[in-house]
Amino acid sequence: MNSTPLALHHAPLLHMLYTAAPGYFALLGSRIPSLSETERDVEIALLDPRRRLELLHDAQGELVGSLDYKLDYPQPGDLTINLLLIREDRQSQRLGEQAVRDLEERLPHRIGRVLASVLGDNPRGARFWERLGFEFTVDARPVMTWYAKPLHARLHDTDPSLRVASD
């Protein structure tokens, strides 16, 4: 899985991904954002230095999804995935799993926990995160539930103060 940082001129591509995943918006009980709304959302997101928007491409270079996350949120050392979106015609091909695994491999070493939210009543979304080692963390239903995955091994490997002393 290859990722490309999303710039404002990529907003039409993001909008195309939204239109290729109408089930996500239906699950939320909302309509697909218009192109102008998508452009505005991208513009706002790019103003936040901690937020990252990425386009996801498969091994052949085909655009298959997007990833929206925020570093050091809600606390320093956390990364919150706001949205992982895979086109409906490419779902159930382990592309979402691959995108998350690739993200975890390239995270800054200071990140010790990854959080993800599941919006609405979405058992499939909950199972997805659980399959990737995330655990149920916060119940904020009916709006969302939160899942978290500590990255202890990375912290212990990179921060000598967190290693267990042995005699």
C-alpha distance (Angstrom), angle and dihedral (degrees) to the residues before:
residue distance angle dihedral
M1 . . .
N2 3.79 . .
S3 3.77 123.3 .
T4 3.78 129.0 -157.4
P5 3.80 122.5 -164.6
L6 3.78 107.3 -112.7
A7 3.80 116.8 -122.6
L8 3.79 127.4 -170.8
H9 3.81 92.1 -96.7
H10 3.84 87.8 59.8
A11 3.83 92.3 63.4
P12 3.83 92.1 102.0
L13 3.82 89.0 56.7
L14 3.80 90.5 50.8
H15 3.79 89.5 48.3
M16 3.81 89.3 51.5
L17 3.82 88.6 53.5
Y18 3.79 90.0 51.0
T19 3.80 90.6 53.2
A20 3.82 88.8 48.8
A21 3.82 90.6 56.5
P22 3.82 105.0 48.0
G23 3.80 91.6 148.5
Y24 3.79 90.7 68.0
F25 3.80 92.1 57.4
A26 3.81 91.7 41.9
L27 3.81 88.6 54.1
L28 3.79 88.3 55.5
G29 3.80 91.6 46.2
S30 3.78 91.5 -120.1
R31 3.75 137.1 113.8
I32 3.78 124.7 -109.3
P33 3.82 108.7 -88.8
S34 3.79 115.4 -107.8
L35 3.79 120.5 -114.6
S36 3.82 91.2 -102.8
E37 3.83 90.8 50.3
T38 3.80 89.8 49.1
E39 3.81 90.9 49.9
R40 3.80 90.7 50.4
D41 3.82 92.2 47.9
V42 3.81 90.8 50.9
E43 3.80 91.1 47.3
I44 3.82 91.2 52.4
A45 3.81 93.1 44.8
L46 3.79 92.0 52.2
L47 3.81 90.4 56.9
D48 3.82 90.1 65.8
P49 3.83 108.7 81.7
R50 3.83 91.3 -156.3
R51 3.79 95.5 52.9
R52 3.80 123.4 90.9
L53 3.79 127.7 -166.5
E54 3.79 118.2 -170.3
L55 3.77 137.6 179.7
L56 3.81 114.0 -137.7
H57 3.82 122.3 -140.8
D58 3.79 128.1 -174.0
A59 3.82 123.1 -128.6
Q60 3.82 90.2 -82.7
G61 3.82 91.9 53.6
E62 3.81 95.5 -107.3
L63 3.81 114.9 147.3
V64 3.81 105.8 -114.7
G65 3.80 106.6 159.5
S66 3.75 152.4 -30.2
L67 3.77 138.2 -108.0
D68 3.80 126.5 -152.3
Y69 3.81 118.7 -174.0
K70 3.76 142.2 154.0
L71 3.81 126.7 -138.6
D72 3.80 121.9 -137.8
Y73 3.79 92.4 11.5
P74 2.98 132.8 166.7
Q75 3.80 85.5 -0.5
P76 3.80 134.6 4.8
G77 3.81 107.8 -82.6
D78 3.82 93.4 30.2
L79 3.76 128.2 108.7
T80 3.79 118.1 -161.1
I81 3.78 120.0 -158.9
N82 3.80 105.2 -146.4
L83 3.79 96.1 -178.1
L84 3.77 137.7 -2.3
L85 3.79 107.1 -174.2
I86 3.80 125.4 -177.1
R87 3.81 121.4 -176.5
E88 3.80 110.2 -102.2
D89 3.81 93.1 -122.2
R90 3.84 88.8 57.2
Q91 3.81 99.4 43.2
S92 3.81 122.1 115.4
Q93 3.82 90.3 36.3
R94 3.83 94.7 102.3
L95 3.82 91.2 -108.3
G96 3.80 92.7 128.4
E97 3.78 90.4 50.6
Q98 3.78 90.3 49.0
A99 3.82 91.1 49.5
V100 3.82 92.1 52.6
R101 3.82 93.5 45.8
D102 3.82 90.5 49.1
L103 3.81 90.5 49.0
E104 3.81 91.4 50.4
E105 3.82 90.6 52.1
R106 3.80 93.5 53.9
L107 3.79 99.3 41.4
P108 3.79 118.0 124.2
H109 3.81 109.4 -99.2
R110 3.80 91.7 -115.8
I111 3.81 90.1 69.7
G112 3.80 108.6 98.0
R113 3.80 101.5 164.9
V114 3.79 136.4 35.6
L115 3.80 120.2 -155.8
A116 3.78 129.0 -166.3
S117 3.76 132.0 -178.0
V118 3.77 128.4 -144.5
L119 3.78 110.8 -150.2
G120 3.78 122.4 -143.5
D121 3.79 124.0 -20.3
N122 3.79 99.5 -27.9
P123 3.83 114.5 147.8
R124 3.81 90.2 168.9
G125 3.81 90.2 57.3
A126 3.81 91.2 48.2
R127 3.83 91.5 50.9
F128 3.81 89.9 49.4
W129 3.80 93.3 57.7
E130 3.81 93.1 41.3
R131 3.81 90.2 53.0
L132 3.81 87.9 56.5
G133 3.81 92.8 54.5
F134 3.80 98.8 -95.0
E135 3.79 117.8 139.4
F136 3.78 129.1 -147.2
T137 3.80 106.7 -96.9
V138 3.82 114.2 162.6
D139 3.79 132.0 19.6
A140 3.81 109.3 -147.1
R141 3.80 95.1 157.2
P142 2.93 139.6 -168.4
V143 3.79 87.3 32.1
M144 3.81 101.0 39.2
T145 3.77 150.1 -34.0
W146 3.79 124.3 -134.3
Y147 3.78 128.6 -135.6
A148 3.81 126.8 -169.1
K149 3.76 137.0 -166.0
P150 3.79 120.0 -165.7
L151 3.77 115.2 -145.5
H152 3.83 95.8 -151.0
A153 3.79 96.1 152.5
R154 3.80 91.4 57.4
L155 3.79 92.4 48.6
H156 3.80 93.2 48.7
D157 3.78 92.1 46.8
T158 3.78 94.5 51.2
D159 3.81 105.4 31.5
P160 3.82 113.9 60.7
S161 3.83 91.1 -165.9
L162 3.81 89.3 65.9
R163 3.80 95.9 52.6
V164 3.78 118.9 107.8
A165 3.78 112.1 -115.3
S166 3.80 114.5 -123.4
D167 3.79 128.9 -163.8
